[in-house]
């Protein structure tokens, strides 16, 4: 039974990441007619309404203190993470950002070590971390059309990865409350939108729905709102519940592969040799760092 549950968690995490790997492309396309905050706002309004239609029941908390957990989850996993990611896409290539945000497993492991499961950080973790950072540096200083600098975009992407790690731990905490996963995801979206509203009105953002007359804008926003938000946040939280934040985060190393392939096919971005080496190095680093956790968990199971 436990094996089936674990397999279900891995499959769910993989499907989620495959979809999320393509979101960078949709966001990059939408940035032509929308600001980062506009994309974020419309995306999660669509996601929130979709979840409300699917599960219209009110979430009744058994402990009022849990409200703070949901509030911080909405702030980190929705508002801050996607604001940082969207602004990063303005200053860098979609393929760059897809690779850089994949360092999230490192931040997740570090935070889990100090604040969650207290798992010891092995040499593999640091070796993988150094390899991945080296790859990210190569990506940062080699653009798709020659030798380009994208330090601002890549720094924002790293910050986004750190924020996502915080959200992953909060999502694990929320999963222990025993509520319906759709209801908890919708409640998280509510707080994400709540924190987003002041930013929306303090910027030059506008509710101009005429832009959705363009089929590309409409389809990409629906993809972000329905698939990447409403569905994927539920499936991600489900995977975190089954596997834990660190194991689930391992799948993030697949994001750059999906993003790079998508950016080449859709946006016609060119990947230089240096960029390709950076991608490979980052993926190897992530794999080396995270693969050790699987061995640790297997040994622990054997002891039990």
N, C-alpha and C positions, 0 to 999 in steps of 0.2 A: 504493500500500500504506500509506504514511504517512497519507494523507488518510482512509482507511478506519479506521485505528487511532485517529486524532484524533476522528472522528465517533463511534466506539464509546465513547471516553472521555467525550465530551460527553453522549451519551445516558445512559450509566451514571450520571454525576454528577447529571443532571436527575432520573432516577427515584429515586435515593437521597435527594435533597433533598425531593422531593414526599412521600416516606414520613416523613422526619424532621420535616417541617413539621407533621405531625399528632401527633407524639409528645407535644407539650406538653399536648394535650387529654387523652390517655390518662393521663399522669402526674397531671394536675390531678384527674381522676376518682379515681384510686387513692389520692391523698393523704387522702381521707376515711377510709379504713380502714388505710392503711399509712403508716409514717414514710418520709422520703426515703431513708434508708439501707436500709430493708427493700425498697423498690421497686428500688433499685439492685442489691441482692444477688440477689433472686429473678430479676430481669431477665437478669443476666449469667450466672447459673447455668444458666438455660434456654438462653441463647445458646451457652454453652460446651458443654453436652451435645449440642445440635443439631449443632454443628460437629464434635464428636467422633464422632457417629454417621455424618455425611456423609463425613468423612475421618479414619478411626481410626488412621492411621499416625503414628508418633512423628517429631517434628521433630528432625533431627540437625544441629546447628550445625557449620559448618566452622571457626569461630573463636569461642573462648569469650568474647572481648570483646564479641561481638554480643549476649550475654545482657544486658548493661547497657542496650543500646538498647531491647530488648524490655521490660525492667523499667521504664524511664522512659516508654515508650509506654503501658504498662498503667497506670502511676500518673497520667499526664496525660490520656490519651484516654478512660480508663474511670473510675477512682476520683475524681480531682479534678474533672474536667469535669462529670460527672453529679451529683456531690454538690452542687457549686455551683449547677448548674441546678435541681435538685430543691428545694433550700432557697430558691432565688430564687422558685420558683413558689408557695411558701407565703406570701411577702410581696408578691406582685404578681400582676397578671393574666396569663393565658397569652398574650394578644396582646402585652402589653408585653415579656415575656421573649422571644417569638419575634422581635421587632424588635431588641431590644438585643443578643442573641447574634449577630445578623447582621453585627456589626462585625468578626467574626473575620477576614475577608479583609484588613482593614487591618493587623491584628497579624501576619498571615501574611506580607504583603508586606514589612513592616518587618524581621521576623526573617530572611526570605529575603534581603533586601538586605544585612544585616550578617553572616549566618552561612551562607548557601547560595549562590545564584547571583550575588550581588553586583550585581543589577540596579539601575540608578539610579532614584531616586524622582523622578518628573516633577511639574511644577506641578499636573497633573490629579489626582494622588494627594492632595495636600494640600487642594485645592479640594473634592474629593469627601469627604475626611475631615471637614472643617469642616461641610459640609452634613449629613452623616450624624449627627455629634455633635449638631448643632442639632436634628435630628429626634428623636434619642434623648432630649434634654432635654425636648422637648415631650411625648413619650410618658411620661416619668418623672413629670411633674407634672399629668397629666390622665388620670384613671381612666375606666373604662367606665361608671360610674354617677355622673358628675358630676366635680367637681374634687377629686381625691384625690392623696395623696403616697405614692409607692412607692420612696423612695430606697434602702432596704436591698436590696430585691429586685432593683432595676435595677443596683446596684453589683455584687452577686453575679453577675449575668448578664454584666456586662462582664468580670469576672475569669474567668468560664467561657470567654468568647470568646478571651481571651488564652492561656489554658491549651490550648484547642483548636488554636490556631495553632502552639504548640510540638509538639503531637501530629502535626499535618500534616507538619511537617518531618521528624519521626522516622519517620513512615509512608513518606515518600519515600525515606529512607535505607534502611529495611527492604526496600523494593521492589527495591533494587539488589543485595540478597544472592542473589537468584535462587531463592528457595524457593517452594513452593506457597502461594498467597495464602490459602487456607483454613487451612492449617497455621500460618502466621504470625499470622493474626487470632486463632486459638484460643490461641496462645502468649501473645499480648498480653492476651487475656481472662484467662488464668491468673494473670498478674501483677496485673491489675486486681482480681481477686477476692482475691488474696493480701493486697494492701494494704487491701482493704475489710474483711477479717475482724476485725482489731483494733477498727476503728470500730464494727462491728456489735455486738460483745460488750461494748464499753465504754459503749454507749448503752442505751436501753430497748427495743431491737429484740428481736423474738421470732420463732421459727419456728412461727407459728400458721397451719397449712394450712387450718383451717376457714373462713378468710376467702375461700378460693377456691370455696366452695360458691355464692357469689354469682356469677352468670354474667357480670355486668359486670366484676368483679374478674378473673375467669379469662380472659376474652376480651381485656381490655386488657393484662394481663400477658403473655399469649401473643403479642400484637401487638408489644409492646416487646421481648420476648425473641427471638422468631423473625424477624420482619420488620425491626424497627428496629435490632436488635443483630446477630444471626447473619448475616443477608443483607446489610444495609446497610453494615456495617463491611467486609465483603469487597468489595462493589461500590465503596465509597468509596476503599479502598486501591488497587483496580484502576484507578479513574479518576485517582488521584494518580500512579500509576505511568506512565500514558499521557500525562497532561497536565501534571503537576507540581503542587506544592502551591498556588501562587498562582492559576493558571488554574482549578483545580478549586474553589478557595475562592470564586470569582466566583459560583458557583451558590447560595451561602448567602444572597444577597440575595433569593432566591425564598422562603425560609423564612417571613418575616413575612407574605407574601401568603397562603400556605397556612394558616398558623397563625391569622391574623385571620379568614379565611373559615370555618375549622373552629370557632373559638371562638364565632363568632356563631351558626352552625348548631347546634352541639352543646351548648355551655355557655350560650348565650343572653346572652353578654356584649355590652354596647352600646358602640359606638365613637363618641366625641364628635367634634365638628368639629376640635378641637385635636389629638386623637389621630390623626385621619385625615390632617391636615396633617403631623404628625410622621412618620407611616408613609411618606407620599409623599416627604418631604424625605430621610428616611433611605435609601430605595430609590434616589432620584436620586443621592444622594451616593455610594452604593456603586457604582452603574453608571458614573458619571463617573470615579471613581477607578480602577476596574478595567478599563474599556474601553480605556484607553491601552495596557495591557499587550498587548492583542491586536494593536494596530498595530505595536508594537515588535517583537513576535515575527514578524509578517509581513515586516517590513523585513529582519530578521535572516535569514529564510529566503531572501529574494530575493538577499541578499548571498552566501549560501552557494551 
